Structure formats: structure tokens, C-alpha cells
Amino acid sequence: MTLSRALLVGILGIATPALALAHDTWLAATARVEPRALLRMELSSGGAFPDLEHPIEPDRLVASACRIGGKDVAMGVGPRWQYALRLRAWMAEPGIAVCRVALGPRTLDLAPDEVAHYLDEIGATATVGPLWKKSPGRWRETYTKHAKAIVRVGDTPDESWREPVGLGLELVPLGDPTRLRAGDALALRVLKDGRPLAGLPLRAVTRGRAPAFVTTDANGEASIPLPAGGPWLIAGTELRASPARPGEWESDFTTLTLDVAR
């Protein structure tokens, strides 16, 4: 199944204030390719996964590669088109490719009347909402983005999917995500700088369904039901008060995209 209007990476952008404030960013790819073929991907942002809307500028990439068979494969960048930045990687050997992208920091300003909706979108109302209400002035946030997509290359067994790839905030499956079928649950662990992150809200998004939320446990783990087949986006946002800039905020956004068999 082709996910060229569907797969990879979750995070922040500005649409109309009454709609999505927390855009998802993802890397779109086919769910499967054969060995000795070029894996083509598209990096895009939008508020209605899996529809591509806004391309990512090439100069925002600070890291990009695919891990397969325990080894990293370089990712080529370009060209940029109307809805996405095109990326590619040569899949010389069979296995399971875990492709990742990290984007550099940017700063976001929100009007006070936009903040409650934004916190609700990312599942941070209960944790950050009370802090915000103590000083509800201008919202300024410096954020980074991290994303992964997983693609099967041929049929050779490979457990690259279970290896962290070093993103600052990373979703790591605990079972082979290329074998998921509708009705299964995805078990995963969230790592922040390589350590399990407890209490992080995660969103599961697919076309035609309201986002479903789960929260990581004390071990940074969660189980996410996937009731329908097709492309899915798992997204999390770790939002915190800035230790260096009082009254401002910092965040890391992360996404994992995958295809679920129908």
C-alpha cells in the first residue's frame, strides 16, 4: 500500500487559530519495498494526517538517515515541491528500515486565547494547563521536532525496529510494527535523551477517527489500540517551562508513522 499521502513525523505549526494549532509533521513512504531499490519519502506538515499540506525547508534538517540491519544508510535530500520535501535512501539489503529525521529548534508565539486549544490538542491540559493559568500572558515556546517511519524491505528477519536511533525524543516499538493488523495494539517505549519518559501523553491518529490518547507508565511504556487498517501516526509532545527563560516554554515533538494491514 502506498503512503505517499500518508507517512512520517509529528509536530508543530500554525493553521487558523480556531483549527489545528499543533500540526503533525511526518515522513511519507511506501510500507514496503524490495531490496536493491530506492526508498522514496516525503516530509510534510499538516493538521489532518495523512493529507500532506506544507513542505519542510531543507535547511531545517539537522539529522536524517535510515537504520537497517543494524547499520545506518544515508538519506538524500530534495527536491522540495508544493506539499512536501522529497527524501530518498538506497535499500541495498533486505530487512526493516527505520528512517528518522530531526529538525532544528524554532520559536512559536501564541495569543492567550489560543493556548487552551493548543494544550488540549497535545494532551497537556491537565499537566501544563494549571501552570499556564498562574501567569496567562504571552505564550512563547521554543520547540524541536523528531520523527520516524518504518518500512519493510523484502522478507529477511531484522530487529532494527527495536533499536533506538538516538533522537532526542523517540518512540521505540516493543514488537515488530510491520506485522500489525487492524484490531492489534502497538506497544512502545518513549525515550527522552535515551531514558524512559513517564507520564507523556501520546496521540494515535488516522483518517476518519478522532485522535485517541494514552499516557506512558512509570517505565515510559504504553499500549495503543489500532482498530482500523491503513496509515497511523503516533505523536507525543513533551512540554515544559523553560529553565533559562522565565515565563517561556520549551518542547520536543516526536512522531512515528506506520501502516496497519486491513
N, C-alpha and C positions, 0 to 999 in steps of 0.2 A: 504494500500500500504506500503511495507517495504522500509525504507530509510536507511538500514544498510550500503549502499554505498553512503549515502547522507547527513545526517543532523548534525548539531550544531557547532558553534563557529568560528570568523574571524580574521586571523591576519598575523603575520609577520614571514618570514623565507627566506632562500636564496636558490634559484634554480640556473640554469645557468644565468649569467648576462644578456644575450640577451632576456631571457624569463621573467617569473614572479619573481619579487623581493619581492612583498608583498603577501606571502602565506595567504590563509584563513585557519583558524582552526575552526572546528565545532564538535558538538556532534551529532552523528547519532543515530536515534531511529526510531521505528515504529511510524506512525502517530496516531495510536490508539491501546489501549489495554483494556482488560476488568478488572473490579475491582477484587481484591484479586489475582493479578498476578504480576510477576516480570517484571519491565520495564528494558530492556537491552539497553545500549547505547554504542557508540564507539566514542572516542575523537581522532581526527586526524587532520593533516595539509596537505595542498596541494595547487597547483596552478591552479587546474582545477576542481572546485566543479561541481558535487558531488563525484568525484572519490577520495577515500582515498589513501594517499600516505605515510605519515610519522607519526608514533605514538608519542604521548606526554609522556614524562617520568613522572612517578607517583609523584616524589618529587617536581615537578613544581606546583602542585595543592596547592593553599592556601585556597580555599573555594570551596565547592560543596554541593548542596542539590537540592531537588525538592519542590516547593510550590504547595499545592493542598488543596482546601477547607480552605484557609487562614492559613494553618499550614505547617511547614517545615518537610520534610521527609529526613532522612539521605541517602546519596549516598555511596554505597560500591565501592571500587576501586580495579581494577585488574581483570584478568592478562593483561599484555602488550603482543601484538602479532606484526606481521610484519608490519601492516599498521595502527594500532590504539591501544589506551589504552581502555580496556573494563571497563565500569561503570554499575552500576545497582541500582535500588531503588524499594522497595516493595510498590505497589499501593493497599493499603488496602481498600480505599473508592473511590467511583466514583467522577468525577469532571474533571477539566482541570489542568494538571501538567505543571508547569513552572520550567524547570530544568536549573540550571546555574552552571557555572564553572568560577573561577578566577585563573589566573596563575601569579606567581611572576615575578618581573622585570628581564629583560635580556638586554644586550647591543649588539648593531649591529654596524658594521663598513662597509661603502660602499666606493668604489672607486669613484672619481669625475665623471667619465664617466657613472656611474650607477645611479646617483642621479636624473637626469631629468626623466628617465624612471620610477623610483620608485614614484616620485611625481605625475606623470601622472596616474599611476595605482590607487593611493588612492584619486585622485581628488584634490590634493593640489598644483597644478602648479600655479594657479592664486594667492593663498594666501601666500604660503611659498616660491615659486619659486623666487620672487624678493628679498627676504631676503637672500636666498642662493647665488644668483648671486653677492651680495655685498662682500662675502668672500668665494669663491668656493674652499675651501681646502678639507681636510679630513672630511668625514661625520661620526660622532659618535652619536648614538641615544640609549637612554635607554627607553625601552617600556614595557608596561604591556598589558595583554590580558584578555578580559571578553567575556563571551558567554552565550546565552540562547537557549533553544529549547522548543517547546510547543507541548504537547501530550494530546489527549482526552482520558479520562478513563471512559468508559461507556457513559451514556447519561444524567446524572444528571446535571442541570444547575449549573454553577460555574463561578465566575468572578475573579478567581485568576490571569488570564492573564492581568488584568488591574492594578494589584498591583506591584509597584516597589519592587525588591528583594534586593536592596542595592549594586548593582555592581557600581564600580567607574565610568564607562561609560556604560549606559544602554539604550536599545531600548524597549520602552513600547508601545504595541499596544493600539489604541483607539477604536477598535472594535474586536469582537471575531475572532481571526485568524484561528480557527479551522473550520469556516464556509465559508472560501474563496473559490471561484470558478474561473476558467480561465476567464479573462476579468475584474475581480474586481480590486480594488485598496486597498492597505494596508495603512491605516492612522496610524501614530505613533508619539510618542514624544521621543526626546532624552534628557536624564538626565545626567549631569556631577556632581558627588557628590550630587545627589538629586535635582539639579536645572536645569531648561530647558536650553539647549545649542543651541544658534542660529548660523547659518552660517556653519553648519557642512555638508560636502559632504557625501552622502550615496550612496553605490553601491548596485544594485539589480542584482543577478547573478543566472542563471540557465543553464542547459545544452543546447548547440546548439544556444545560443544567445549572442551577445556582451553585456557586462555589461552596465546597464542604470544608469545614475546619477541623483539624485535630491539633493536639499540643504534645510536644515531646516530653517524655517522662524523665526521671532522675538520671537515666543513662543516656539521655539525648535521643531516645528511640521513639518511634511512632508507627502505627499500622494504619494505612489509608485505604479504605474501601474504594474499589474501581468498578462500579456497577455496569458500566457500558463500555463497548469496544470503541476503538478509534484513538486519536491523539489526546494525550493528557499532559497537563502542565502542573507540576508540584512547585509551589512557591513559598518562600519564607522571608520575613523581614525582621532583622534584629535591630531594634531602635532603642537609643539610649541618650541620656543627657550628655552633652559634650563636657569632658573634664577640663578642657583647655579654654573653652569659650562659654562662660556662664550665660545662661538664657538661650543657648543654641543647642542643636541636636546633631547626633551622628547616627549613621545606619549602614548596615550591609544587607544587600538584597541577594537572594540566590534562587535559582530555578533548576529543575530537572525536567526534561521532556522525554516522553517515551510513547510507544504505540502499543495498545492493548488489542489483542486479537478478538474478533467479534464471535 
